[in-house]
Amino acid sequence: MNALNKYALGFALSLTLSLTTINAFAAQQLDRIVAVVNDDIVLQSDFNLRLSQIQQQLAQNNTQAPSLDVLTSQVLDQLIIENLQLQLAQAQGVHIADTSLDQALERIAKSNQLSLAQLQQAVTNSGDTMAHFRDKVRQEMTINEIQTSSVNKRIRVSEHQVDRYLASNQGQALAETEYEIGHILVTLSATPDAQELATAQAKLDLIAAELAQGNDFFSLAASHSDALNALEGGNLGWRKGSQLPSLFADPISDMQTGDVSQPIRNSSGFHLIKLINKRGVSVQTIAQTKANHLLILPNEIRTATQAQELINELHQRIVDGADFYDLARTFSDDANSAPSGGDLGWVNHDQLPQLLQAELEKLALGQLSTPIKSESGWHLLQAIERRTKDVGQANLRYQAKQTIRQSKFAGELENWLREIRNQAYIEIR
């Protein structure tokens, strides 16, 4: 058994969340040092408590425990590895804010189908305290954070690997688009004569005319379709591209949302299909605005009142014809955009702070905002251009890269844990 597998994130939480009564006797023994880990130590009481927890967890799960010698070695190794990770986290300034901890506790309660009050009562009933439980959760979150940041730095995913993944069956499944389709069928017999074909064509012409007049496709399907789902408006629901018959798959791939196909004939008759919607990783558009930004902050030599006076002056100068570019380069405190005359480039709809985003979306093209007060200072925004950008392929490649990264994470985590253990000073007593 590979002991390092025992260090996977969440192990201690799973023990704590079992919410069973832990034998307090082990924690009450006279303490001594069982291991020195760099400049820190592992105490006998911590070892005894963890051993008791794991033994109860194994018993609860009806899992055959290893021999006591093997189990004690694994438990001690686990505590040493956790200690090393917490030391690294402290050295790198990893800190879990109280708000993040509170949100994690809410998720834990929800996953156990408990309210927060019920979770607290369950912790108390187990013989633990909520303060200690919070410390354990914070510790697990800290270990998760240091693992994620340290291991991800070691993982490299090349564009070639992304290409190979997207060409695989798994990658093609990720990329597959789903279509919501409306359908109208005008049936034909197995061997239609000229009269039957003419009648069918007249019906198709009538449907086409009504569509051209703006009539609703689904109402027309209910009125004219011979398909079994006509009364449901001909809606076929969501279908993956691979699930569509080639009769529909070929034309649908070239259609835009809202398009209605030309009549498609097969042995059943004539088909009209409407692309109602489509979705998938590779189907994504975002609204973007090209914007200018000027920021004035109060500082050591500029009071809050003076900052407000300056932003009002700059606003008036731009209104009177001064160039936004020149004033932003001279006065703006936005270190990122000031060198380019306040140019923010193309801004996604959710990229700016909510206050600024809301003000930007109100602006007409070319319009300058009035001075905007935020917690940090005063802002001027100007909307230059708007567009809808297709980011589907970029999103698909990003998702593929994340999938590859996740597949490499477990192996690289184990390598990293071995390395930090080998590089540490450890003395078993």
N, C-alpha and C positions, 0 to 999 in steps of 0.2 A: 504493500500500500504506500502510495506516495504521500508523505506527510504534508508536503506543501499544498496539496489540494485542500487541506483543512482550513487554509487561510483565506478562502474565497470570501468576498465581501458579503456581509449579512449573516455570517455564522453566529456571531455573538447575539445579534438581534433575534435570530430564530430561537436561540436558547431562552433569551429573556422573555420573548413573546409567548412562550409556551405557558407562562403565567401559572406554573405549578409551584407548590411550596418547596423551597430549597432548604435542605437540612442546615440550620445555622451553626451546628456544632463545629463544622470544619473551619468557619470563619472566626471562631472564638478561641482557637488554639493559640498558644504562645507563638508569636511571630519570629521568624528567622529568615535570612536571605537564602534563596535557593538558586539564584543566578544573578550575575553582574552583567549588564548589557551596556557597553560603553561607560557613560557616567551615571547610568541609572541602575535600578535593581528590580528583581521580581521577588515578591515576598511569598512565604509559605502559605499565608492566609489566602492570597489571591489564587495560588495554585490549587489549594484545597477546594475553594469555592468553585473554580472552573471545572475541576475534576468531578465534583458532585453534580454540577449542572449537566455535564456531558453524559454521565452515567444515567441520570434520570431521563435525559432526552433519548438516549439509546433504548432504554427500557420502555418508554412511552411509544416509540416507533416499532417495538418488537424487533429490534436490530441486534444481532449477535455482537457483543462487545469483544474487542481483541483482548489478549491477555493483559493483566494489570501492568506488567513491565512495558509492553508496547504502548498501552494507553497513556501511562504517565509520561513516557518519552514524547509522545505526540502532543500532549497538553502543554508540557513545558516548552516545547518548540513553538507551539502556537502563541503562547504568551510572549516569548522572546521576539518573534516576528512582529507581533502587534506593537510591542514596545519600540522596536526599531522604526516602524512606520510613523508612530506618533512623535518620535524624536525628529525624524526628517520633516514632518509636517510643522513642528514648532520652529525648526531652523529656517524653514521657507516661509514662515508667516501665515500658514493656513489657519483661517479663523471661520468658524461656523456662527453666523449671526443668529440671535434669538428668534428673529422672524422666520428664518429658514428652519430652525429647530422646531418651532411651533407648527409649521406646515407639515414637517415630517411626522410629528406626533398625530396630527389630524389624519394623515394617510394611514398610519399604523392602526389607529382606532377604526377607521373605515374598513380597512382590509380584514379586521377581526369582527366586523359588524357590531361595533361598539360606539357609543358616544364618548367624548373626551372624559366626561364625569365617570362613565362606566369603566373606561380604561384605567383611570386613576384608582378606582375602587378595586379593580382586578389586581393591579400592581400591589396595592396595600394588602390585599388578601393573600398574596403570594409571600408575604413577609418582607417585601422590599419597600423602599420609599420612592416617591415620585421624583425627588431630587436626584437620587442615585440612578433611577431609570433614565431621566433626562441626560445625565452624564454619560450613560452607556450609549444612548442614541447619538449624542454629539460625538462621542469617540468613534462610532461606526461611520458617521458622516465624514469625519476628519480623515479616517483611513481611506474611505472611498475617494475623497478629493485628492489625496496625495498619490494614490494608485493611478487615478485617471490622468492627472497631469504628468506624472513621471513616466508612465508606460506609453502614453500616446506620443510622447516626444521620441520614443524609440521606434515607432512603427512608421514605415514609409510605404506609401501606395503610389505606384507609378501610373501614368496615363495608359501605358501598355497593359498593365494589369486590369485597369478599368475597362479597356476595350475587350480584353479576353473574357472578362466577367459578363459584359453585356452581350457577347456573342454566345454565351452558354445558355442552356435551357433555363437555369435559374435567373439569369440576367434578362432573358427574353420575357419571362413571366413577370419580372419587375416592370419591364417597359411596356407591357401590353396595355393597350387602351380599352376602356369600356365605353360602350355606346348605348344611349337610350334612344329607342327607335319607335316611330309610329309607322303603321302599315295599313295600306288599303289594297284589297284584292278584288279584281274583276275577273270572275272565273270564265273559263272556256271548257267546252267538252273535249274529249280525247281527240276527235277529228272535226274541228269546227268548219262549217262551210262559210261562204262569202257573206251571207246574211248575218250569221252569228258574229263574225269578225267586225262587220260594219256596226252592229249594235253595241259591241264592246267598245269600239273606237268612239262612238258617239257618247257613251257614258264617260270615257276618259276625257273627252273634250269638255264635257260639262263640268267635271271635277276640276280640270285645269282652269276653266273660266272662273269658277267660283273661288278657287285659290287666288287667282290674279286679282279678284275683287276684294281680297282680304278676309275671306271667310275662314273660319277656324278648321284646321286639318282634322281635329278629333271629332268635330261635329259632322264633317263630311264623311269620315270613316263610319260613324254611326248610321248615317243616312244611306251611304252608297256601297260600303264594302261588303263583300260576300264572305269575308273571313269569319271564323268562329268568335273572335274577340271584337267584332264590330261594335257591340254595345258598350265595350270598355274604351271606345274611341280609338281602337286599333293599336293601343300602346302595348308593345312587346316587352317593355321593361328594360332593364340593363343587361347587356350581353357583351362578353369579351369578344374581341375580334376573332379569336380562334374558335369561338362557339357559333359564329355566323356562317350560314351557307355561303359558298363562293358567289352565289347569285347576288347576295347583299354585300358581302365583304368587299368585293372589288369596287363598286361605286361608292360605298360609304367612306372609304379611305380618302377619297378626293373631295368629300363634301364638307361644308362649313356648317356650324350649328345653325339650325333654322332652315337649311336647304331641303327641298323636296326633289327627289330624283325624277328623271324621265321614266316613262313606263318600261318595266323590265319584264320580258316574257319568258315563261317556261311552260312545262306541260300542264300546269294548274291554271294558267291564265296570265293576266297582266298584273304586275305589282307596282305600287307606288310606295316609296319609303321616305320618311322624314327623319332627319337627324335632329332629335330634340335637344340632346346634350351629350357631352362626352367628358370623361374624367380619367385620371390616372397620373402616375408620377411624371410622365412625359408630357402631360397636358396641363399647363399652368401659365397664366398670364398675370401680370401685375401692373397696376397703374403707377406711373412715375411722373414727377414734375421736375423740370430743370429750374433751379432756383438760385437766387443770390441771397446772401446773409451778411448782416453787419451787426456786430456785438459790441456793446459798451459795458464795461464792468467798473464798479467802484473799486478803488485800490488805496494804497498808502497815501497817494497825493491827490486822489479824486474822491470826494465824498459822494454819498448816494444821491444827494440833491444835485451835485455838479454832474453826475453821470446822467441823470434825467434831463438836465438842461442841455447837455451835449447831444443826446440822442434826438431831442426835439429840434435842435439847430440843424443837425445833419439831415433829418427828415425834410425840413423846410428847404434846405439847399437842393436836395434831389428833386423835390416838387418844382422848384424854380429853374431846373434844367441842369444842375450839376451832375457830373458823371458818377454813377454808383461805384464803378470800378476804382476810380481815383480815390474817392472818399474811404472806401473799404480798405484799400491798401495803406492809407495814411492813418486811419483812426481805429479800425476794427481790432478787437481783442480776441477774435476767433483765430487761433494760431493755424488752424488747418486751412481755412478759406481766405484769410486776409492776403497771403502772397499772390493769390490768383484773382484779386479784386472782389472777393466775396463769393466767388462761384462755387456752389455746393455740388455741381454736376447734377446727374439724374438721381433724384431722391425717391425711394420707395414710399408707398403710402403709409407705412408704419415705422419708418426709419427715424424720424425726428421725435423729440419729446411730444407728448400728447397736446400740450398747449400750443406749441409752434406748428404742429401738423394741422391742427384744427384751423388755425389762422391762415396757413398756406392754402388749404383747400378752399377757403372762401374767396381767394383772390382771383380776379380775371387775369388773362394773359397780359403781361406788361404792367400790371397794377402793383403799386408799392403799398405795403401795409402801413398802418399807423404804428407808432412805437408800442412794443409788446413788453410787458413787465413779467419776468420770471423770477424764480428764486435766486438765480445767479446774477442777473443784470437786465439790461434793456436790449431789445432786438429790433431790427428792421428786416423784413422779408420781401422779396420780389419774385413773382412767378413769371418765368420766361417762356416756357413751352411745356406741353403735356403730351404723353403718349401712353399706349398700352404695349408692354413688351412681353414677348413670348420667352419665358425662361424654362420651358418644359425640358429641353435637352440638357440645359445646365443643371436643373434640379435632378434629372435622371442620373447624370454622372455623379452628382454629389451623393445621392442615395446609394449608388453602387459603391462609391469610395467608402462610405460609412459602413456598408455591409462587409466589405473586405476588411476594413480596420477592425470591426467587431470580431470577425473570424480569427484574426491574428492576436486579439487582446489576451485571451486566456494563456496561450503559450508564452507570450512575451511577459506577462505578469509573473509567471512562474520563474522565468529566467531572471527577472529583476529582483524578485524576492530572494533567490539564491545568491545573487550578487551582493545585495545589501547585508545579508547574513555573513557571507564570506569576508566582507570588508570590515565587519564590526569586531570589537573586542568582546568576547563572551566567555565568561567563567562560570561553569556549573559547580555548585557546591553541594 
